[in-house]
Amino acid sequence: MMKKIILIAGLTFLLLNSNAQKKKQFGVRAGYLASYMTLNGEMLGHANDNYFVTIYRDTNIFPFLHFQSGLEYTKMGGSFNNHSHYINYLGVPLGLKAKVGPIYALGGASFNIKLSENTSFPNTPFMGTSKWYDTNAFIGAGLEILIFTFDVKYIHGLTDINNGLKNNGYQIGLGLRF
């Protein structure tokens, strides 16, 4: 597990230090995450109320286009028959942000490493059997005012994490840029 965390931290460090001549902005985002699991494209059970925290960097490519990278902690999962299942991830989101005035749109993908898995299901064979990684795509929009950001994102699971299950969700976040 420690090797996975060191790998993610190393990749993020390299991404954050590339393109030193370009204008960069750093920031932190945190907020609400409604996560749920799907099976064959259909929502399974109910969404769980979770949270996320992201440290990110924007690198200006063109006046209106930015490359965004960072390190993100997410708590994904879902509820089924009054039982909850959670998977904690540490991920590297990579994306593009198109900004016009204070409004921006963003899209990209994230590679996530499983840190832990918890369930309230009694005697479940599901516990601990999810893959050690998860990948997802995201799309969203936001607003920047002074040093503050507000954004919403849709997260679509790309990886079969366990017998056809995929993680999906919606994020609503507030951020601070430095």
Salt bridges, closest charged atoms under 4 A:
ASP58 OD2 - LYS97 NZ 2.59
GLU72 OE2 - ARG29 NH1 3.94
GLU117 OE2 - HIS85 NE2 2.84
GLU117 OE1 - LYS114 NZ 2.88
GLU144 OE2 - LYS97 NZ 2.68
GLU144 OE1 - LYS99 NZ 3.52
GLU144 OE1 - ARG177 NH1 3.53
ASP151 OD1 - ARG29 NH2 2.85
